[in-house]
Amino acid sequence: MTSPTDNGVLRQLFWPVYAPTVLFGMAAAAVFSVQVLALLQFGAPAATATALIALVGILAVSFSMPAGVLIDRVGEPRAIAYSTVIVALFLTLSGVALMLNSSTVSFGIFVAAMLLRVPAMAVWNLARQVLVATAIPAALRGRAMTGLGGSQRAGALLGPLCAAGLLLILPLWSVYFFAAACVAVAYLCATRAPVSDKNRFAGEPVGQSAANSAARSADTESANDKVRWSAVLIIGCSIMILSAMRVLLPVLLTLLGVALQLAPSQIALLLAIGAAVELLFMVPGGWFKDHVGRIATLFLCLVSFGGGYIILAFSNTFTGMLLGVLVISVGNGFGAGINMTIGADLSPARGKAKFLGLWAMFSGAAAVFGPGTVAALLALQSLQFVMFAVPAAAFIAAIWSVVTKKITRLK
């Protein structure tokens, strides 16, 4: 069980970490949901809009490492403050450009603001992760990172809903001003109760259960500055596959739903139900990471994706697809934050931000190249073939994470 002291440590992350993450996630998701519409409203061709969205993803991956270097140099508080201001300014500039929408100059300003805020968002997201990794002891890291992952998902769920509500009564530019306001409030939350050095909890007692967990995780909590690159590369392969599974879910679910002639509302409902189920299982998932283990959590998550995708492959009704989504969502809920938790476990005592920036490239690269691989397969094979190839990759990654446990030395 979680001790009162454990709960106190985790509660202290609410204002400086979790609340800002929800708000920042809302801003990012709200804007992402209308970004293509905004580009089309400027008169950009569909191909140009798609290329710009892809460029945003590539920039996000490319700036992971530089973001880590910057955070190591200036510290998390300054990195968060600077990046928050920059993101808010560029979101406001995007809203103004969209509101004017009078010439190619407006379009140029909009595109420039869209691309220039990507590095700042990379810094903000990574700095928040580094803050948790350095402030929380290993015994509570799984629950803390699960809370961070859950906050991101809550924001991703609420953002498009807020955007949809705004668009019922206001023009498209209102979403960008709403996003800028969310980022501004996130800054206020973060500065209300910052996690300064005197508030860090790594040296405080965290209860008997946490102490027992800490003993089991001794192998993963390195006291020196060396990075175990063999472990990083080996477990990174499984993390890349998991990230690809997550990115591909809405894509493959939509393609399969269209093939089965489901209504768009039914496909959207499946995605919404899946997101809700994930939120339900994130709290026990945090406990599972800390007490059962990181590898067990990763294995469960990958097997759930594999099993769920196989169910989807054999489904020809809404009910069958719902069952597949539920299987995936339970495992994905348990696995919320697992990539960040493992990254923190493997990170060195010094240069943590730089390392976590590199670690983020595993999931970022999968998010970019995963859909590209599926697109290539679809050009050569049928959707049915892809629906079996994807779970095969998940099962292979799950087995790989277990058989290499002695090398990675992750608990």
VMD Tcl script that draws the C-alpha trace (Angstrom):
set ca {
  {0.00 0.00 0.00}
  {1.00 3.62 -0.45}
  {2.00 5.31 2.79}
  {0.75 8.77 3.86}
  {4.27 10.11 3.32}
  {4.28 8.74 -0.20}
  {0.97 10.48 -0.92}
  {2.32 13.73 0.48}
  {5.29 13.62 -1.85}
  {3.09 12.96 -4.88}
  {0.56 15.64 -3.87}
  {3.30 18.26 -3.87}
  {3.66 17.70 -7.60}
  {0.09 18.81 -8.34}
  {0.60 22.55 -8.82}
  {4.15 22.67 -10.21}
  {3.81 19.62 -12.48}
  {0.42 18.01 -13.05}
  {-1.87 21.05 -13.35}
  {0.44 22.88 -15.80}
  {0.83 19.69 -17.82}
  {-2.94 19.33 -18.20}
  {-3.25 22.95 -19.31}
  {-0.28 22.77 -21.68}
  {-1.63 19.50 -23.08}
  {-5.02 21.13 -23.63}
  {-3.37 23.96 -25.55}
  {-1.30 21.65 -27.74}
  {-4.17 19.26 -28.47}
  {-6.67 22.05 -29.17}
  {-4.33 23.64 -31.71}
  {-3.35 20.32 -33.28}
  {-7.01 19.44 -33.83}
  {-7.56 22.55 -35.98}
  {-4.11 23.05 -37.50}
  {-4.95 21.52 -40.87}
  {-8.20 23.49 -41.00}
  {-6.29 26.70 -40.31}
  {-3.81 26.02 -43.11}
  {-6.63 25.22 -45.52}
  {-8.43 28.41 -44.49}
  {-5.38 30.35 -45.69}
  {-5.82 28.64 -49.05}
  {-2.92 26.23 -48.72}
  {-3.23 23.07 -50.86}
  {-3.90 19.84 -49.00}
  {-0.44 18.53 -49.90}
  {1.22 21.65 -48.47}
  {-0.80 21.41 -45.26}
  {0.12 17.75 -44.84}
  {3.81 18.46 -45.49}
  {3.84 21.24 -42.88}
  {2.25 18.97 -40.27}
  {4.88 16.33 -41.02}
  {7.60 18.98 -40.70}
  {6.31 19.87 -37.23}
  {6.74 16.24 -36.17}
  {10.25 16.07 -37.61}
  {11.24 19.30 -35.86}
  {9.90 18.00 -32.54}
  {12.12 14.92 -32.81}
  {15.14 16.91 -34.01}
  {15.01 19.35 -31.10}
  {14.82 16.71 -28.35}
  {18.59 16.58 -27.87}
  {19.23 20.36 -28.12}
  {16.38 20.87 -25.64}
  {18.14 18.60 -23.16}
  {21.43 20.47 -23.59}
  {19.67 23.79 -22.96}
  {17.90 22.49 -19.85}
  {21.16 21.15 -18.41}
  {22.72 24.57 -18.98}
  {20.03 26.90 -17.61}
  {18.12 24.57 -15.26}
  {14.52 23.37 -15.34}
  {12.86 26.46 -13.74}
  {14.36 28.91 -16.24}
  {13.80 26.55 -19.16}
  {10.14 26.19 -18.22}
  {9.68 29.94 -17.75}
  {11.36 30.93 -21.03}
  {9.67 28.25 -23.11}
  {6.24 29.04 -21.66}
  {6.52 32.70 -22.60}
  {7.74 31.84 -26.11}
  {4.94 29.33 -26.73}
  {2.29 31.77 -25.49}
  {3.64 34.54 -27.74}
  {3.74 32.37 -30.86}
  {0.25 31.00 -30.19}
  {-1.03 34.57 -29.88}
  {0.79 35.52 -33.09}
  {-0.82 32.56 -34.86}
  {-4.24 33.69 -33.68}
  {-3.65 37.24 -34.89}
  {-2.42 36.05 -38.30}
  {-5.44 33.78 -38.67}
  {-7.80 36.55 -37.58}
  {-6.39 38.98 -40.17}
  {-5.96 36.38 -42.95}
  {-5.54 39.22 -45.42}
  {-2.50 38.30 -47.51}
  {0.36 35.89 -48.07}
  {2.16 37.80 -45.31}
  {-0.42 36.57 -42.81}
  {0.08 33.03 -44.04}
  {3.85 33.38 -43.74}
  {3.54 34.69 -40.19}
  {1.21 31.83 -39.28}
  {3.57 29.17 -40.67}
  {6.61 30.79 -39.04}
  {4.85 30.91 -35.65}
  {3.71 27.29 -36.06}
  {7.26 26.09 -36.70}
  {9.08 28.35 -34.23}
  {7.00 27.27 -31.26}
  {8.02 23.62 -31.77}
  {11.48 23.98 -30.13}
  {9.97 25.83 -27.18}
  {7.34 23.13 -26.71}
  {10.08 20.49 -26.83}
  {11.96 22.33 -24.08}
  {8.83 22.69 -21.94}
  {7.81 19.04 -22.19}
  {11.31 17.74 -21.50}
  {11.95 20.14 -18.61}
  {8.79 18.93 -16.88}
  {9.95 15.32 -17.24}
  {13.43 16.14 -15.92}
  {11.86 17.93 -12.96}
  {9.98 14.79 -11.93}
  {12.96 12.52 -12.60}
  {15.22 14.56 -10.32}
  {12.70 15.47 -7.61}
  {11.15 12.07 -6.92}
  {12.93 9.02 -5.44}
  {13.09 5.84 -7.50}
  {10.58 4.12 -5.22}
  {7.86 6.57 -6.26}
  {9.04 7.24 -9.79}
  {6.52 4.95 -11.49}
  {3.56 6.63 -9.82}
  {4.98 10.10 -10.39}
  {5.63 9.47 -14.08}
  {2.22 7.85 -14.44}
  {0.72 11.04 -13.04}
  {2.70 13.04 -15.59}
  {1.60 10.78 -18.44}
  {-1.98 10.87 -17.19}
  {-1.91 14.66 -17.06}
  {-0.73 14.79 -20.66}
  {-3.50 12.44 -21.74}
  {-6.14 14.38 -19.83}
  {-5.03 17.53 -21.63}
  {-5.05 15.71 -24.97}
  {-8.62 14.61 -24.28}
  {-9.93 17.98 -23.07}
  {-8.20 20.16 -25.67}
  {-10.15 19.04 -28.75}
  {-13.40 19.10 -26.77}
  {-12.78 22.73 -25.82}
  {-11.83 23.55 -29.41}
  {-15.04 21.97 -30.66}
  {-17.08 24.00 -28.17}
  {-15.39 27.24 -29.18}
  {-15.96 26.60 -32.88}
  {-19.69 26.30 -32.28}
  {-19.87 30.02 -31.49}
  {-16.54 31.61 -32.52}
  {-14.21 31.65 -35.56}
  {-11.19 29.37 -35.92}
  {-8.72 31.92 -34.54}
  {-10.40 31.71 -31.13}
  {-8.80 28.30 -30.56}
  {-5.32 29.83 -30.73}
  {-6.15 32.55 -28.23}
  {-7.69 29.90 -25.97}
  {-4.48 27.86 -26.24}
  {-2.35 30.91 -25.41}
  {-4.51 31.54 -22.33}
  {-4.07 27.91 -21.22}
  {-0.29 28.23 -21.50}
  {-0.35 31.48 -19.52}
  {-2.36 29.85 -16.72}
  {0.04 26.88 -16.81}
  {2.88 29.31 -16.14}
  {1.02 30.76 -13.15}
  {0.40 27.28 -11.75}
  {4.04 26.30 -12.14}
  {5.34 29.44 -10.43}
  {2.76 29.26 -7.62}
  {4.56 26.33 -5.97}
  {7.83 25.64 -7.79}
  {9.79 22.50 -7.01}
  {13.01 24.14 -5.91}
  {16.05 22.37 -4.51}
  {14.75 22.66 -0.96}
  {11.51 20.95 -2.00}
  {13.14 17.97 -3.67}
  {12.20 14.72 -2.07}
  {14.88 12.27 -3.13}
  {16.48 12.22 0.29}
  {13.30 12.08 2.38}
  {11.82 8.86 3.80}
  {9.02 7.58 1.64}
  {7.41 4.85 3.73}
  {8.09 1.18 4.21}
  {6.53 0.03 0.97}
  {8.54 2.55 -0.98}
  {11.69 1.54 0.87}
  {11.15 -2.07 -0.11}
  {10.57 -0.99 -3.70}
  {13.72 1.10 -3.61}
  {15.74 -1.92 -2.55}
  {14.41 -3.88 -5.52}
  {15.31 -1.04 -7.91}
  {18.87 -0.56 -6.68}
  {20.28 -1.89 -9.93}
  {18.50 0.81 -11.93}
  {19.42 3.77 -9.72}
  {23.00 4.52 -10.70}
  {25.11 6.62 -8.38}
  {27.57 7.70 -11.07}
  {27.43 9.61 -14.30}
  {27.89 6.68 -16.67}
  {25.15 5.78 -19.12}
  {24.58 2.07 -19.75}
  {24.27 2.42 -23.50}
  {23.75 -1.29 -24.07}
  {20.64 -1.17 -21.87}
  {19.46 2.04 -23.54}
  {19.70 0.63 -27.05}
  {18.21 -2.76 -26.13}
  {15.16 -1.55 -24.22}
  {14.86 1.42 -26.58}
  {13.84 -1.00 -29.33}
  {10.80 -2.10 -27.31}
  {9.99 1.50 -26.42}
  {10.04 2.46 -30.11}
  {7.61 -0.33 -30.95}
  {5.31 0.68 -28.09}
  {5.33 4.31 -29.26}
  {4.51 3.18 -32.79}
  {1.61 1.05 -31.47}
  {0.16 4.10 -29.73}
  {0.49 6.40 -32.73}
  {-0.97 3.83 -35.11}
  {-4.09 3.09 -33.05}
  {-6.28 5.99 -34.28}
  {-4.95 5.53 -37.83}
  {-5.65 1.80 -38.09}
  {-8.89 2.07 -36.14}
  {-10.15 4.69 -38.59}
  {-9.06 2.71 -41.65}
  {-10.69 -0.45 -40.34}
  {-13.85 1.42 -39.38}
  {-14.12 2.89 -42.87}
  {-13.55 -0.55 -44.39}
  {-16.38 -1.93 -42.24}
  {-18.58 1.06 -43.22}
  {-18.93 2.36 -39.67}
  {-20.22 5.89 -39.24}
  {-17.63 8.57 -38.34}
  {-19.44 9.06 -35.03}
  {-18.96 5.37 -34.20}
  {-15.23 5.56 -34.91}
  {-14.93 8.68 -32.76}
  {-16.88 6.93 -29.99}
  {-14.43 4.00 -30.04}
  {-11.50 6.37 -29.61}
  {-13.27 8.26 -26.82}
  {-14.14 5.07 -24.93}
  {-10.54 3.90 -25.25}
  {-9.21 7.17 -23.84}
  {-11.63 7.00 -20.90}
  {-10.65 3.40 -20.07}
  {-6.96 4.36 -20.16}
  {-7.58 7.10 -17.59}
  {-9.30 4.59 -15.29}
  {-6.33 2.21 -15.26}
  {-3.53 4.74 -14.90}
  {-3.65 4.93 -11.09}
  {-3.25 1.16 -10.56}
  {-0.71 1.28 -13.37}
  {1.51 3.60 -11.33}
  {1.43 1.20 -8.38}
  {2.13 -1.71 -10.75}
  {5.28 -0.02 -12.10}
  {6.71 0.63 -8.65}
  {5.82 -2.67 -6.98}
  {5.73 -5.29 -9.76}
  {8.27 -3.74 -12.09}
  {8.97 -1.69 -15.19}
  {9.59 -4.68 -17.47}
  {6.38 -6.38 -16.33}
  {4.47 -3.19 -17.12}
  {6.08 -2.81 -20.53}
  {5.39 -6.48 -21.30}
  {1.73 -6.14 -20.26}
  {1.28 -3.02 -22.37}
  {2.83 -4.54 -25.50}
  {0.91 -7.82 -25.15}
  {-2.33 -5.85 -24.73}
  {-1.62 -3.98 -27.95}
  {-0.81 -7.22 -29.75}
  {-3.92 -8.99 -28.48}
  {-6.15 -6.00 -29.13}
  {-4.91 -5.54 -32.68}
  {-5.52 -9.23 -33.42}
  {-9.09 -8.89 -32.14}
  {-9.50 -5.85 -34.40}
  {-8.13 -7.83 -37.35}
  {-10.85 -10.47 -36.90}
  {-13.63 -7.95 -36.17}
  {-16.40 -7.18 -38.63}
  {-18.78 -5.37 -36.27}
  {-18.74 -2.38 -33.94}
  {-18.93 -4.71 -30.93}
  {-15.88 -6.66 -32.05}
  {-13.91 -3.47 -32.57}
  {-14.99 -2.23 -29.15}
  {-13.62 -5.40 -27.54}
  {-10.28 -4.89 -29.27}
  {-10.13 -1.26 -28.17}
  {-10.91 -2.22 -24.56}
  {-8.10 -4.80 -24.47}
  {-5.64 -2.25 -25.83}
  {-6.83 0.52 -23.52}
  {-6.50 -1.52 -20.32}
  {-2.87 -2.34 -21.08}
  {-2.13 1.16 -22.35}
  {-3.59 2.63 -19.18}
  {-1.32 0.45 -17.07}
  {1.59 1.51 -19.28}
  {0.98 5.27 -19.10}
  {4.33 6.94 -18.45}
  {6.36 3.72 -18.78}
  {8.70 5.21 -21.38}
  {9.42 8.22 -19.15}
  {9.87 5.99 -16.10}
  {12.39 3.73 -17.81}
  {14.17 6.76 -19.24}
  {14.50 8.22 -15.74}
  {15.75 4.87 -14.40}
  {18.50 4.75 -17.02}
  {19.46 8.43 -16.81}
  {22.80 9.43 -15.27}
  {23.14 11.55 -12.14}
  {24.56 14.42 -14.20}
  {23.46 15.47 -17.64}
  {20.01 14.03 -16.99}
  {18.20 16.46 -19.28}
  {20.56 15.81 -22.19}
  {20.10 12.07 -21.77}
  {16.30 12.31 -21.50}
  {16.30 14.45 -24.63}
  {18.08 11.63 -26.42}
  {15.70 9.10 -24.86}
  {12.70 11.08 -26.13}
  {13.98 10.57 -29.66}
  {13.11 6.87 -29.43}
  {9.40 7.57 -29.05}
  {9.55 10.64 -31.28}
  {11.16 8.74 -34.13}
  {8.55 6.00 -33.82}
  {5.78 8.58 -34.00}
  {7.20 9.88 -37.28}
  {8.33 6.66 -38.96}
  {5.69 4.26 -37.62}
  {2.88 5.64 -39.79}
  {5.32 5.89 -42.70}
  {6.12 2.19 -42.46}
  {2.43 1.30 -42.36}
  {1.80 3.56 -45.36}
  {4.49 1.69 -47.29}
  {2.98 -1.67 -46.30}
  {-0.48 -0.52 -47.36}
  {0.91 0.43 -50.76}
  {2.15 -3.14 -51.19}
  {-0.26 -5.24 -49.14}
  {-3.86 -5.23 -47.90}
  {-5.15 -3.67 -44.69}
  {-5.76 -7.19 -43.36}
  {-2.04 -7.97 -43.76}
  {-1.10 -4.81 -41.86}
  {-3.56 -5.66 -39.07}
  {-1.61 -8.88 -38.45}
  {1.88 -7.46 -39.03}
  {1.43 -4.73 -36.41}
  {0.54 -7.08 -33.49}
  {3.38 -9.39 -34.52}
  {5.78 -6.50 -33.93}
  {4.17 -5.85 -30.53}
  {4.58 -9.48 -29.42}
  {8.21 -9.57 -30.60}
  {8.96 -6.37 -28.65}
  {7.25 -7.79 -25.54}
  {9.33 -10.97 -25.64}
  {12.47 -8.95 -26.36}
  {11.94 -6.81 -23.25}
  {11.74 -9.93 -21.05}
  {14.58 -12.01 -22.50}
  {16.97 -9.03 -22.30}
  {16.10 -8.19 -18.68}
  {19.43 -9.48 -17.37}
  {21.23 -7.09 -19.71}
  {19.07 -4.03 -19.08}
  {18.91 -4.76 -15.32}
  {15.57 -3.00 -15.08}
  {13.37 -4.33 -12.32}
}
mol new
graphics top color blue
foreach p $ca { graphics top sphere $p radius 0.5 }
foreach p [lrange $ca 0 end-1] q [lrange $ca 1 end] { graphics top cylinder $p $q radius 0.2 }
display resetview
